[in-house]
Amino acid sequence: MRDRHSTRVTAAALTAIVATLPPVAAQTAAAQTASARTAGVQTAGARTASVQTASARTAGAASAEAAPTGTAPASRAPACTPEAWEATAYQAAQRPPGAGTGAAIVEFTNVSARACVVRGHPTVAVAGNGSPERNLPLKVTRQGSAAPVRVAPGGRAWVKLTFVPVRGGADGYCVSGAAPGMFPSLVVGLPGAGKHQVALVEGEITECDNKVTVSAVSATRPS
């Protein structure tokens, strides 16, 4: 502020002097006065631009701190490949009542060296005699909306599979009248990221009617 005031005083003094000078000298002094005024405007403009730049940097830093972790990088990471995943499966804590599996959680671990993104609902088949070549695809009902999930190296993603439960005791029965199915493993397909054969950590997969309800791939482990 002190420099800007000094510029105005100098310009005013030059203007007063111009009135007492010969024509040629007056023209020279007038030009100097105009230059002084222009320099003052440019100096003020430079200071304003500097303040604006600093404000923009501060706002950018605040936005970066406020952004949810993992949201922005999701669009930058490549799609997951089949080789990125290692899958395990276990019974869900919350499952429909019955003697069968009821519901299972399939956990996918990113065993690659880079982050990747996966999105969508899985396909599910039961593997006859444990062989993927003898798969029996199940009729899938999708539950919930899908969103991109970014998985860091060593990170995990999950899907939940809910089966039509087997009723009764050891032999079991299906409410529909169909015979219960029992299979040693599942083949779970991730959109664009391959099909993965997986067995339950304990027991076999038992289900009715060859139907399953599936959640979308999630970064939060379902119960």
Solvent accessible surface area in square Angstrom, and as a share of the most:
residue,aa,sasa,rsa
1,M,169,0.75
2,R,206,0.75
3,D,83,0.43
4,R,90,0.33
5,H,103,0.46
6,S,58,0.37
7,T,39,0.23
8,R,142,0.52
9,V,81,0.47
10,T,70,0.40
11,A,4,0.03
12,A,62,0.48
13,A,50,0.39
14,L,39,0.20
15,T,68,0.40
16,A,68,0.52
17,I,87,0.44
18,V,33,0.19
19,A,92,0.71
20,T,110,0.64
21,L,65,0.32
22,P,84,0.53
23,P,104,0.65
24,V,116,0.67
25,A,37,0.29
26,A,18,0.14
27,Q,132,0.59
28,T,75,0.43
29,A,8,0.06
30,A,50,0.39
31,A,60,0.46
32,Q,100,0.44
33,T,8,0.05
34,A,55,0.43
35,S,71,0.45
36,A,23,0.18
37,R,136,0.50
38,T,70,0.41
39,A,51,0.39
40,G,13,0.13
41,V,109,0.63
42,Q,120,0.53
43,T,61,0.36
44,A,24,0.19
45,G,40,0.39
46,A,64,0.50
47,R,87,0.32
48,T,73,0.42
49,A,51,0.40
50,S,71,0.46
51,V,99,0.57
52,Q,116,0.51
53,T,63,0.37
54,A,54,0.42
55,S,64,0.41
56,A,66,0.52
57,R,177,0.64
58,T,95,0.55
59,A,59,0.45
60,G,42,0.40
61,A,56,0.44
62,A,56,0.43
63,S,72,0.46
64,A,75,0.58
65,E,150,0.67
66,A,84,0.65
67,A,48,0.37
68,P,92,0.58
69,T,144,0.84
70,G,26,0.25
71,T,85,0.49
72,A,50,0.39
73,P,43,0.27
74,A,14,0.11
75,S,104,0.67
76,R,193,0.71
77,A,20,0.15
78,P,55,0.35
79,A,76,0.59
80,C,5,0.03
81,T,59,0.34
82,P,60,0.38
83,E,138,0.62
84,A,2,0.02
85,W,17,0.06
86,E,106,0.47
87,A,23,0.18
88,T,62,0.36
89,A,0,0.00
90,Y,62,0.23
91,Q,74,0.33
92,A,2,0.01
93,A,89,0.69
94,Q,119,0.53
95,R,114,0.42
96,P,39,0.25
97,P,102,0.64
98,G,48,0.46
99,A,57,0.44
100,G,11,0.11
101,T,1,0.01
102,G,2,0.02
103,A,0,0.00
104,A,0,0.00
105,I,2,0.01
106,V,0,0.00
107,E,23,0.10
108,F,1,0.00
109,T,35,0.20
110,N,1,0.01
111,V,82,0.47
112,S,39,0.25
113,A,101,0.79
114,R,143,0.52
115,A,16,0.12
116,C,4,0.03
117,V,22,0.13
118,V,6,0.03
119,R,134,0.49
120,G,12,0.11
121,H,20,0.09
122,P,3,0.02
123,T,77,0.45
124,V,3,0.02
125,A,10,0.08
126,V,0,0.00
127,A,0,0.00
128,G,17,0.16
129,N,113,0.58
130,G,26,0.25
131,S,29,0.19
132,P,57,0.36
133,E,149,0.67
134,R,147,0.54
135,N,52,0.27
136,L,73,0.36
137,P,100,0.63
138,L,11,0.05
139,K,143,0.61
140,V,48,0.28
141,T,78,0.45
142,R,168,0.61
143,Q,114,0.51
144,G,61,0.59
145,S,107,0.69
146,A,28,0.22
147,A,58,0.45
148,P,68,0.43
149,V,12,0.07
150,R,93,0.34
151,V,4,0.02
152,A,46,0.36
153,P,66,0.42
154,G,54,0.52
155,G,23,0.22
156,R,114,0.42
157,A,1,0.00
158,W,21,0.07
159,V,0,0.00
160,K,37,0.16
161,L,0,0.00
162,T,45,0.26
163,F,4,0.02
164,V,47,0.27
165,P,18,0.12
166,V,8,0.04
167,R,81,0.30
168,G,48,0.46
169,G,53,0.51
170,A,115,0.89
171,D,141,0.73
172,G,19,0.18
173,Y,121,0.46
174,C,4,0.03
175,V,114,0.65
176,S,75,0.48
177,G,68,0.66
178,A,48,0.37
179,A,87,0.67
180,P,50,0.32
181,G,15,0.15
182,M,127,0.57
183,F,31,0.13
184,P,48,0.30
185,S,6,0.04
186,L,1,0.00
187,V,9,0.05
188,V,0,0.00
189,G,6,0.05
190,L,8,0.04
191,P,58,0.37
192,G,77,0.74
193,A,1,0.00
194,G,25,0.24
195,K,149,0.63
196,H,23,0.10
197,Q,80,0.36
198,V,9,0.05
199,A,55,0.43
200,L,13,0.07
201,V,106,0.61
202,E,143,0.64
203,G,60,0.58
204,E,82,0.37
205,I,0,0.00
206,T,23,0.13
207,E,1,0.00
208,C,0,0.00
209,D,46,0.24
210,N,61,0.31
211,K,94,0.40
212,V,3,0.02
213,T,40,0.23
214,V,1,0.00
215,S,28,0.18
216,A,11,0.08
217,V,7,0.04
218,S,36,0.23
219,A,68,0.53
220,T,100,0.58
221,R,140,0.51
222,P,36,0.22
223,S,59,0.38
